[in-house]
Amino acid sequence: METFNVFERLLGENILSAAISVLLPLVFLIIYALIAILGELKISAWIQERLGPMRTGPYGILQPLAEVIKLIQKEDIVPAGANKLLFNLAPYVIFAGSFAGFAVIPFTAAFVPAEINIGLFYIFAIGAFAVIGIVMGGWASNNKYSLLGAMRSASQMISYEIPGALVILSAAVLANSLDMQKITLLQAGGFWNWFLFGGPGSWSKIWIVPFTILLSIIYLIASLAETNRTPFDIPEGESELVAGYHTEYSGMKFAMFFFAEYSNMFIVAAILTVVFLGGWTSPFGDFMSGFWWGVFWFIFKAMFIVFVQIWLRWTLPRVRVDQLMYLGWKVLLPFALVCFMMISLYRIIY
Amino acid sequence: MTETKFVDIDFSRIETDRMRLNVGPQHPSTHGVLRLEVELDGEVVTNVIPHIGYLHRCFEKIAENMNYQQVIPYVDRMDYISSMNNELPYVMAVEKLMGIKVPEKVEYIRVIMAELNRIANHQIAIATFGLDAGAFTPFLYLFRDREYILWIFEKATGGRLLFNYFWVGGLANDVYPTFKEDVLNIVKQVRKTNKDIEELLIYNKIFIDRTANVGVLPADVAINYGCSGPMLRGSGIPFDLRKAEPYSIYDRFDFEIPVGKGEVGTVGDCWDRNIVRFREMEQSCRIIEQAIEQMPDSGDVQSAIPKKVRPPKGEIYFRCENPKGELGFYIISDGKDKPYRVKGRAPSFVNLSVLPEISRGYLFADLIVILGSIDIVLGEIDR
């Protein structure tokens, strides 16, 4: 089988290339998280007419590093009466769940950490892992606020996963594949070939364009719920539940929750990029395309989605838990279902 | 005792455990050191018991051991975010007891200061209410504007929050020369930001979903509990002491009383209480503009200050429209230079008492929003 992984091609299929394939996303994730934290601080400051951090380094660009150092130094407290095993395990379960998603993300034409032909299915399945961690952490903390946050999270998951899965399913129908690299390649050749605009094909695709645009919006909303961010930060709603499921965590374990949140933000942005925005392909056909341009386009598009998430967080109020259920079941689900049926119809006809 | 082999389970009779949740005194949304004992059935609030007293500072007892003038700084510390409005009823009560008539200019400066402080108070109320609903950005916009108002207070009185500015019979000092322009600029700034807030928060779909039809306080319940201020007006009753029994010079100004009309939900819901505060800011702007226009430029603000504040024997209850409701002081004088008794009727205290009544049956997230819509200050509740 022809491999997309540049390291496997160069070094052969051995432990070294595998190690590089695993470590590279981790290094990327750490750098990305630092940038995203700084971005969050600075974008929120920009939206709110503040300066944001200014003291640590020029324009405060070292602030995320300072925060990490602060968190490492903090005392690691396990509350009395907590279930130690689950309490200690939960942050790592959450982080593992979101980091595992990086395995199938096609960063560029020649690099996917692990090639599996059901990548889209895998990333969605492994993404649901985080909820187990949240419920574990919330229950094991022996705190009522944490427990409430965990319960909300579990109910939230069911509400957003189903419309999200329908969107993924529609994309799979459109692409005839679950392989993320194949889906990306299908959309090569310019932005008019993106699934956002109906995917490649003749002018007859024009009548599914509204549905594909709708699908991408549905996925954006569902992904906000998946990453527990405003307006769907119900499990950790600060004004109600203090900090929700991670109320009792401090130091590095708290940092792991934070890290997982930012990692999750990138994962959902990556899915949206791959499925609707053409992944690493250039929006202008052959212009500005190539190995490094691929990396650039992929990260640029994904970071734009991350920016949208940060933007929404600092603009909107929080919805209530029952309103999220309403949105998930009565609004997103029927719309996603209709879009899915129309796209299936299109595939049958053409 | 009878033995039963086959048990029919009546599922409607199975009672699940209710959770008792202790909200506060250290909680991000209790607006101070309020402790709520909440009984939850899942996420549904079945009962709320407010526990107060964490900020008790013996105001009323201290007041018995102080001169009449020395009580004013303590009055400041009751509702520490609208101190000007707290000083007003106290000094006016003592003045009425002594039969002092203050100069025109003093009246106008008092009204301008009180209305500016009303705007500042409502800015905090709306900001923290938005924060309770999860909106962070409007909070900072409003706090930025409040800062401009505090600058004026700082320039005029030397204090940002606690002024000791209204004295019995006059003011601590005259206002500074550019006071009028500064105030008119503030009015412009407040109106500009309020337009942003209207789009960003007040008519935001999510915000309406969160606050409309939540914590409905019917008019009769509001009256029975003695609610006042925006709590009462939010329920549709146009009762404002500035209109009902105009004190100071409020009868000279043209302004309206905004009431809750249930525009997006039921009359008396959280959104209505919030919109009353929001619109009152505009009315306060109007009052300030008129007062600035009518205010005499010359005049001694200390001409009526008595050498010795020693009211004759007697008692008085004087009430004013505080941003949070009716703030009244009941003062008994026994003819000495210290009050025999000072009782404060704190609007937050009375308004908070209705919380259990209006929050039963709503979700826990709603309880926080309802508490935010009452706009309490613990300094006033515990005194």
Interface residues (C-beta under 8 A of the other chain):
Chain A: S44 I47 Q48 E49 R50 K144 Y145 L148 M151 R152 T230 P231 D233 I234 G237 E238 S239 E240 V242 W314 T315 L316 P317 R318 V319 R320 V321 D322 Q323
Chain B: M19 L21 H27 P28 S29 E43 G130 L131 D132 A133 G134 A135 F136 T137 L140 Y141 R144 L200 L201 N204 I206 F207 D209 R210 L363 F364 A365 D366 I368
